[in-house]
Amino acid sequence: MSDVFHVTYLLTLEPGDSPEVHVRALQLEQSAELPGSVVTSLGMQHVTGSVTKQEQIGENRYRVTIAWPSGNHGGEITQFLNVLFGNISLKRGIAITEIRWEDAAGLFGGPAFGIEGIRRKWGVPERALACTALKPMGCTTARLADLAYRFALGGIDIIKDDHGLAGQPSAPFPERVRACVDALDRAAQKTGHRSRYFPNITTDPHRVTERYEQAAELGADGVLLIPLLTGPALMHNLARHVTELPIMAHPAFSGTFVADVLTNRAGERPHGFEPGLLYGGLMRALGADFTIYPNTSGRFSFREEECASINVHARRPDVPFASCFPTPGGGIQRDRMSVWLQLYGRDTTFLMGGSLFEDPSGIEAASRAFMETLGA
């Protein structure tokens, strides 16, 4: 691990503001949290990091790279994130656009499998993967298992719980996992192809590992997790767990981290994370084998260039850990799948839900057509 870790920020200032003053304020806020004169009198200037690059890229906009001492995070992911975007998350006009991951190679381990590992494990060497979701919450275990069975007959690669399925009385976790695994086994006996089931293990943090292990014991093939609810470092710990189930990260609760960047237009002040860095880069670093994000032209406000950036960050080869499958969802329509496949490429997992549910031909036929689009 390097002695420093580099983070690049986009600062958008008010007219007449001094960039040097704002950069120095950022350095102090994210480290000593004391006035500069006090830091100097204490001889602690080293903790405030150093500016390695600063350039003006537009009116009142500056791109600044700071090299923070690695001692500031102390080998803890939680503290790394605190240095990255702790107190400055309460300020305006500060967006994080890049992290030099090689500086933190000893801190972040990335996915346990990644794209190539998943392809080897499942014997799918070439094509894009298909994913769907069991929903809605309130369904009984029997209803969800029946849905899983029909999706599996259609050949869907990954059948995951919707992120709203947790431990509700209508479909308790162990009962649901057991029934859905059995449904996929029965479907495989008919088709010769076994789909994979990813139950949602998101719960109160102290119980997540228990559910992860329980999912494995009950025969699940992977898990779904909402890392910004359970804690990002917890997902990283699961990716290092001896059980080794692939992890799919769900973006629920993340909107406030990117909303001011997504909606940014000329004259506004982007604040938060560049979406590619958050969903593609950080989720990958934290151990996600699959990272779900809202596709453009769906129910959310992501733009095409932002989706492209997520895909790049998830798969870029100059990062010291395995790549992960970008998993666009949130309103993908089956009649446009050929467009998305051409645009995003084969190293993608496409998440389609509502379009399969509402297809008049039925879930099994719609799923089969979905798979045919991907070349299965």
N, C-alpha and C positions, 0 to 999 in steps of 0.2 A: 504494500500500500504506500502511495506517495506521501511525502511530508506535508503536501498541500492538496486541496481539492478546488478545482476551478468551477465557478458558477457565473453564468452570463445573465445579466438583467437588462430589461428595457425600461428606461426611466422616461416618463412623460411629465414634463414640468409645466407649471403655470408661466405665462409670459413674464420675462424679467427675472425668473429664478436662476440662481447660480447652480450649474451642474456640479461643480466641485463641492459646494456646501451640501447638496443632497446626497452625493456619493459618500461623503464623509459621515453624514448622519446615518446612512444605511450601515456603514461599517461599524459604527459605534453601537447602533441599536441591536445588531445581530451578534454582538460579541460582549464587550465590557458593560454596555448599558450604563455608561457614565459619561460625563462631559470629557472632551478630549484633553483638557488641561489636567484633570484628575488622573486620567489614564497615563499621561506622561509623567506626572509626579510619582506615580506608583511604579513606573518602569515596565508597564504592561502593554506597550505599543504593539508587540508582536501578535497579540490575540485579535487585533482588528483587521488582520489580513492586509493584502496589498493589491492595488489596482494594476493589472497587467495590460489592460487595453481599455481605451475609452474613445468613442467616436460619435460624432453627431450624424444621425441618419435621417433627420427631418426637422421640421420646425418644432423646437422645444423637445425633441426626442433624442435620446442618447443610448447607445449600447455600451454597457460597461461589464468587463470581466474582472472578477475579484478572486484572488487565490487565498482561500481560507486555510489556516493551519489545521492539519488533520487532528491535532491535539484538541481542537475545539469540540469535535464530536466524540472523542474518547472511545472510538470503536463501537459506538451504539447507534443503531439506525434511527431510533427515536430522536436522539440529540442531533443527528445529521439533519433530519427534517426540521428540527427546531431552528438550527442555524440557517437552513435554507430559506424558511418562510415562516418564522415565528412571529415576533412583534411586528415585522413589516407587513404581515397580512392585515394589520389594522390600519395601515396607511393607504394612500391612494396613489395610483399612477406607477406602480411597480409590478412588472411582469417578469417571470422567470422563463427564459427561452432555451437555455442549454446547461447541461451538466457534463463535465468531462469524466465519463464513467471509468476510464482507466485509472484515474486518481483514487477511486474507491473500490478497486478490484478485490481487495481483501475484506471489504465491509459488506458488499452486496454479492450474492452468489448467483442471482438470476434463476431461471426456470430449472427444475429438476430434469425435465425432458426437452422442452423446446420443440421447434418444428421438426427437425430431423429425428429427434428421439421419439416423438409421437408417431411419425411416419414408420419408423422401424418397429415400434412396439405394436402398431395396429396393422402393419403390412399394407399401407396405402402410400406407395412411393411417389406418385405423380400429381394426382388431381387435387382440386380444392375440396374442403370438407363441408358437410352440411350439418346444421344444428337447429333444433327446435326446442320449444319450451312447453312443459306441462302446466296448464292453467285452466281456470282462474282459482285463486284462493277461495276456500269454502267448499270445493269439491271433496267428495269422499275418497278414501284410499282406492276403493274399487273403481271409481270413475277415472281417477288419474292413471291407474294401472291399465285400464282399458285403452285410454289414449296412448299410453306408452306402447302397448301391443300393436295398435294400428299404425303408429309412426314407424315402429320397427319393421312391420310387414312391408312398408314402403321403402325401407332401406336407409333411413336417416342415420348418419354416422353417430351423432351425439344427441341424446334426448336428455335435456336438463330440467330440473325444477325451475319454475318461474321464481324470481327472487322474492316474491311475496309468500311463497310456501315455506313455512318454518316448522313450528311444533304445534300448530292449531289442533284442537280436538277432532276436527273433521278428518284429518289425515296425519296422525302422529308420526313423528320422524321415523322411528324404527319400523313401524308397520308399513309406512309408505315405501321406504327403501326396499324392504323385503318383497313387497308385492310388485314393485316396478322391475326389480332384478329378475324376478320369476317371469314376469310378462315378456321381458326381452329374451330370456332363455327359451320360452315357448315359441316365440316368433322365429328365433334362430333355427329351431328344429324344422320349421316349415321352409325357410328361405335359404338356409345354408350360410347366411351372413348375420353376424351378431352386431347389433347396435350397441352403443355405450351409454350408460346411465350416470349422470352427474347430479346427485342430490344437493340441495342447498344446505350447507352446514352453518350458515350465519346465525349466530345466537349471541348471548352475552359472552364476552371474551373468555371468561374462566371455563366455559363449557365447549369452546370451539374445538379444541384438540380432542376432547372426548367424542364429539360427533364425527370428526375426521376418522378416528380409529374405528368407530362403530360403523361408519359407511364402508370402510374396507372389509371389516369382518362380515358384513351382510352382502358383500359381493359387488358393490358399486365400482365403477371403472374410473371415476374421477370425482371431483367435487366443485361446487359453485360457492364462491365466497364474495362478500361485499367488504373489501378491506378497509374502506373509510368508515365503516361502522364498527368493525371488530378491532381495528388498529392495524396500520400498514405492516409493522414489524412482525405481527403475528402470522401474516401470510408468508413472510420470509422464513419464519421458523418452520411452518408446515412444509414448505418446499425442501427443507433439509431433514424432514422427518424420515425415520427408517421405513415407514409404511409406503412412501413414494406413490401416492395417487396424484395424477395430473390435476392442476388447479386452473379453474376458469374464474377470472376476476370480473365482477359486475360493477358498473359505474354509478350505481345508486348513491346518493348523498354527496356526489362530487361536483354538482353543478355550480356551487358557489365558488369553487376553485377556478373555474374557467369562464363563467358567465360574462364577466367584464372584458374578456378577450374575444369571445365569440361575437358579442354584440358591437365590438369596437368599429367605429367609422371615423372618418376624418374629423379631427377636432376633439375626439373623445380620448380618455386616458385608460388604456388597457391595464388591467390589474389582475394578478393571479398567475396561473400557469398557462403557457402555450399548450394547447390541447395535445399536440404530438408528443411533447415531453411528458405530460402527465399520464396519458392513457397508453402511449407506446413505450416511452422510455422508463418512467418510474415503475409502472406496473410490471414491466419485464424485469427490471432490476430487483424488484421485491419478490419475484418468483412465479409470476403468472405464466402458465404455458399458453393460455388463451386470454386475450384482453378484449372484452366487449366494449363497443362504443356506439353511439347513435349515428347511423349513417345519414348522409345528406339526402335531402328530398323526402325524408320520413317525417316522424312526429316531432322532431326536435330541430334546433336552429343551426346545426353544424353545416359548414360550407364544404364544397368539394376539396378545396385546397387544404382545409384542416383535416379532413379524413385522409387525404394523401399523406400528410405529415405524420399522422398516427401510424399509418402503414410503414412508412420509412423508419421511424424510430423503433417500431417493434421488430424490424427485420434487418436493420443496418449491420453490416459485417464488422465494423471497426469498434465493436463493443466487446469487452472481455468476458462475456457469458453468452449462453445460448439465446437464439432468437425465439420469439413467441408468435403465435398465430394472431394477427389482427382479426377481430370478430365483429364485423359491422352488423347492426340490427336496428330495431326501432322503426319498423315500417317497411322492410324490404318486400317488394311485390314480385311474385314469381314471373310475371310477364316481362320483367325488366332484368331478370337474372343474367342473361347473356351480356347485357351492358355492363353490369357490375363485375362480372367475371373477366371481361376484357380489360376493364379499367384497373382492377385490383390484383389480378393474377392468381395463379394456382396456390400460392402460399398464403391462403386466406381461408377462414372458416366463416361461412355465411349463415347468419342466424335469422330464421324465418319463422314467424309464429302465426299472426292473424291471417296472413294470406293463405296459409294451409287450412286453418280452421274454417274459413268462409268459402273455400272452393266448393262449388256445387257437385263436383265429382267425388267428394269425400276425402277424408284425411289420407287413407292409404294410397289412393290413386294420385292425389296431389303430391304426396311425398315422393312417390315413384317418379313423377314427372320432374320434380325438383332435382332428384338425383341424376336423371338423364341429362338435364341441363349441364350438370357438372362433369359429365362423361363417365358416370358410374355404370 
